[in-house]
Amino acid sequence: MGTTATAYLTGFGRYLPGEPVDNDGIAARLGGNDPVTERIRRRVLEANGIRQRHYALDEDGEPTELNEELAVKALRAALDDRGIDASDVRMLACATTMGDVLVPGFASMVHGRLGGGPMQLLSASGVCASGLAALDAAVSKIRLGDHPRAVVVGSELASRSLRQRRFDGIRAGMDSHFLRWMLSDGAGAVVVEFQPHPNRPSLRVDWVRHVSLAHEHDVCMRAGMSGAEPSVGSTWQDLGITDAEAAGMFLLRQDVSMLDELAEAGLQQFEELVDIGLVDVKHLDHVLCHYSTNVFRDLAFDGLRRRIPTLDTDRWFSNLETCGNTGSASIFIALEEAWRTGRFAPGETVLLAVPESGRFSFAFAHLTVVAPPDQQGAPT
């Protein structure tokens, strides 16, 4: 019998626009100095633990780059890290919450700016978990043998939707302002190949799992509709643009009362992976979990300590505090930093975990660090 085809992550890149912005500098970029907004901002910042983030905005709050530009810069960093060109790639999988334009798809726009040759494209929409959905698609095509090499990028440019002009005339409340002080800009990318890097370690992709629980949960994070459930005539496409904006439909809103429920559902999904044997907590060396706030992290840690006392939370890595919450890009930005700073060694295992509040979905990926082929014999 032949060996099972697999896929390896062989190049890593990220791009964070501009200089880091600390908590005292947010209002200067985004606006919002009234007492109510200031009170909400301080409350959110105290809870989320983010100390600095990046915006593709100048000092006057005007955009400096497109989302597709962020994606391409992260992709080029990953390609350079691998030592290859865009012309060597046969598939491009892109994830973002909101692209720069409605049509064409985000991947088409990124490909046009990236260049290279003909390639298969995928635009994965959604929110945070769309990054691993894009990775899943690329890994699957590599394993099928359809392509020898693919690139995956998650990219977000939320700041354009966070500026004060979007909030003028909208009542300041936690549902509309929570994400305003949570989200920021950035992109992260990986190269996926059918074989390991020839002369340095790689990350073998053992499996990717992505599950939606939308059949059991209401909408938690939304934009483009009035209320928590869409109905005929109540979406942004049913109204004029001016009316939709006046109704606050273009704001990203979060039902913060559901976040405890999201944490509980995420823990259950993790436990299921343990129960069916996909995750061995005794041999799990690193966990990179995307969470939007340190409050969410603390809820997860408390639940894990109750249910899996042997799991050492010191194994968890996040750069939320220094890079901010960049949605679909966050998991790749964290992976790039963990890889670049030498946290991983051959033989160790890595779990990527991404909860998505949109309508409750969860994505996981299990990786194993492998030595270069000349140090291990045949690829495993």
N, C-alpha and C positions, 0 to 999 in steps of 0.2 A: 504493500500500500504506500502511496506517496504521502509526503508531508502536507499538512493542512496549510493552505495559503494564508498569509497574514500580512500585516502592514506595520510600518515603523515610522515614527516621527524623527526626522533627521535634521531639521532646521527650525529655528525659532526666531521670531522678531516681534517687536512692538513699536508703537509710535504714540507719544503723548505730546500734544501740541502746546507750544508756548512754555513759559516759565510756570512753576507750581504756584498756585494761589492758596494762601492760608485762609483760615476762617475769618480773619478780620478784613480780608480783601474781597470777599464774595460780593457784598453789596455794591462795591464800586464797579464790578463787572456786570452784575445782573440787575442792579437796581433794587428798590424795595426798602425804603428807610422809614416807613410809617411805623408807629408804635406796635400795632397788631402784628404786622409782618415781622418786625424785629423780634417780638416775643416768640413767635412760632419758629423763626430761624434758630434762635438760641436753644430752644427746647429740642429741636431736631438734631442740631449739631452736638449737643451734649450727649444725646443717646447714641448717635451712629458712630462716634469715635473717629470720624474722618478728620485728619489734621491738615491735609492739603490735597488738591486735585488740579486738573488741567482743563482749560477751556480753549477752544479755537475762536477766541474773541480777543480783540485788542483792548487797550485800557479804557476805551470809550464804550466797550460792549458791542462793537461791530464785528461780524464774522470775518475771519482771516482765511479759512479753508473750507472746502467741501468735505462731506463725509467720505465720498469716494477717494479724495486725496489722502485722508487719514488711512484708509484701507490700503491704498497702493504703497504708502510709505512703510507700513508694517509688513506688507508682502515683500517688498524689496529688501527689507532688513532680514527677513527669514531666508530669502533666496541667497542673499550675500552670506549669511551664516552657513548655509549649505554649500556655497561655492558654485551655484548654477545660475542660469538666466531664465527669464520668463519663457523663452522659446523652448526650454526643456520640459515645460509643464503641459499636461494634456487635460487637466481638469481644474476648474476654479470654483470653489464652494464658498459663498459669502453669506454672512449673517448680519442683520441689523434690525433695529426696531423700526426706524424710519429712514428711508433713503432720502436723497436730495430732491428727487422728482417722483411723480406718481408712475410714470411710464417713460422709458423702459425699466426693466427690472434692475435691481442694484448690481447684480453680478455683471450684467451687460455693460453698465457704466464703468464699473471697476476694470473690466477686461479692456474696454476701449482706452482707458487711461494707462493701464499697465503695459499693454502691448503683448508681444509674444506671438505665437502662431495660433492656428485653429485649436480650440479646446472646448470640452463640455463645460456648461455653466449650470450652477444652481444658486438660486436666491432663496435663502431660508428666512422666512419672516417669523414674527413672534416677539418675544422679549428675551430675557436672559438665556434661557435654555436653547435658543436657536443656534448659538455657537456650537454646542455639542451635536445638535441635529445636523449641522453642516459637516462637522467632522465625521459623523456616522455615515453620511452619504459618500464622502470621499473614501473612507476606509473600506466601505463595501465594494466600491468600484475597483479599488486596488486589489482587494482579495479575489474578486471575480476574474482578474486578469485583463480587464478592459483597458486599464491605463497603468503604465509603470510608475507614474509620478503625478501627484496632485498637490494643490495648495489650498489651505483653508484660512479664512480671515473672519474675525468678528470685529465690527467697527461701529462706533456710536458717536453722534454729534448731537447730544441732547441740548446743548446750551442755547441754541437758537430758539428753543421753545420755553426757555426758563427766564428770559429777559422780562423786565417789568412791563413793557408794552403789551405783552400777551395777557397780563393780569390786570391791566387798567379796567375798572368797572366791574371786576369780578370780586365777590365777597371773599375776604381772606379767611380760609378755613384749613384745617389739617388735611382734608382729602385733596385739596388742590395745591397746597403749598408743601406737603410732605416731600414729594419727589423733587420739588424745585431745589431743595437744599441737600438732596441726596445724590443726584445724578451729575455726571461730568463726561468729558470727551476723551476718546482714545481708541486705539486699535491694536489687536494682537493677532499673530499669524503663525502657522506651522506648515512645514513641508511634510508630505506623506509619501512614502515609497514602498515598493514591494520587497525591498531588502534593506539591511541596516546600513548606516553610514560606513564607508570603507575603512576609515582610520580613527574613529572616535566612538564613544558610546552612543546608543540611540534608545528611544523609548518604543518598545513593542506594544502595540495596541492589542490587548487580550480580548476585550469586549467593550461595547457601548450599549447602554440601555436608556431608553427615553419613554416615559409614560405620562399620559395625561389623565387627570382625575376630574376633568370638566363635567363629566356626567354626574358628579356628586357635589360640585361646588359652584357657587355663583361667581360672577366676574369680580375680581379683586382690584386689578389695575386696568385702566381703560383710557381711551381717547376716541373721539369721533362719534360719541353718542350721548344722549341725555339720559340720566338715570343709570341704574346698574344693569339693565337689560335692554337690548335694542328692540325696537318694534318698527313696523312699517311707518315711514314718515318721521322717524326720530333720530336718524343718523345724519352725519355731516353732508352726505350726498343728497339728502332729501331737501336740504335748505340751501339758500344762497350762502356764498362764502362769508359775506358780512354778517348775516344772521347767525351762522354757525359759530363764528368767532365771538360774537356778542354773547352767545349762550355758553361760552367757555368750552366748546366741544374740542378745541385744539389743545387744551391743557391735558397733560398726563395726570390722572387722578389715581389715588390709592385709598382703598378702604382699610385703614390701619387697624380696625377692630378685628380683621381676619388674619393678622400676621401670626398670632399664637397658633391658630388653626393650621396655618401653612407650615409652621415649624413642626407641629405634631405629625402632620401628614408626611413631611419629609423624613422624619425619624422612622416612621412605619415603613417607608420605601427602603430606607437603608437596612432596617432589620430584615426585610424580606430578602434582600441580597445576601445577607449573612445566613439566613435560614436555608436558602437553596444552595448555598455553598459557593456562590460567586465571589464573595468577600470572606477572607480568613483573617479575622481581627488579630490573631496571634502572629500573623506574618504580614501585616500591613504596615509598611514603613513610613509612608507619607500620605497625608490627606490634604488636598487643595480644594477648599470649599468656597464657592462664591456666595457671600451673604451681603445683604444691603446695609446692615447695621450691626454693631456689636451687641445690641440687644438680642437680635436673632441668633447670633453666635452663642450667647450665654444661655438662651433657651435650649439650643441644640446640645450644648455641653451638659447642662443639667439632666436632660433626658437621656443622653448617652451614659452618663455616670450611673443613673438608676438602672438602666437595662443591660448595659455592657460594661461592668466595672473594670474589665481588663483593658479597655481601650484607652490608650495614653493620648490625651488631647494635646500634649506637647508635640505630637507628630503633625499637627495641623499647621498649615501655612496660608497666610493671606497677606496681601499688600493693600487691603482696603484703606488703611489709615494714611498711606502715602500716595496712592494712585487714584483713590476715589472709586466710586461705583460706576463702572462703564458698561453695564448691561451685558450684552452678548460677548463683548470683548474681554470682560473681567477675567474669565477663567484662563484665557490665552495670555493675558498680560501677567497674571500670577505665575503661570507655568514657565513663561520666558524668564522671569526673574529667578524663580527657584532653580531652573536649569543653569542659567548664566552664573549664579553665585555658588554653584557646586554643592547643592544640597543632596543630590542623588549620586548613588554609586552602583556599579553593576551588581545585578542580583536583587536589588531592592524593588519593592512594588509601590505604586502610586495610584491613589484613587482620586479622580476628579468628580466633584459633586456640585450640581447647579440646581437649586430650587427656583422656580419661576412663579411669581404671584399672579400673573395675568389672569388665568383661570385654573391655577393649580396644575402645574406640570413639573416633572423632575427628570433630570438627565444625569447619568453617571458614566464614567469611563474608567477602565482598569488598565494600567500600564505597568510594564516591567522593564527595568533598565537592563540593557544587554550590552556586552562588550563588543568591540569591533570584530569582524569575522576572523582576522588573523590572530586574535587572542582567544577565540572560543571554538574554532573549527567551523562546522557548518552552522548556518543561522538556525536559531531555535524559535 
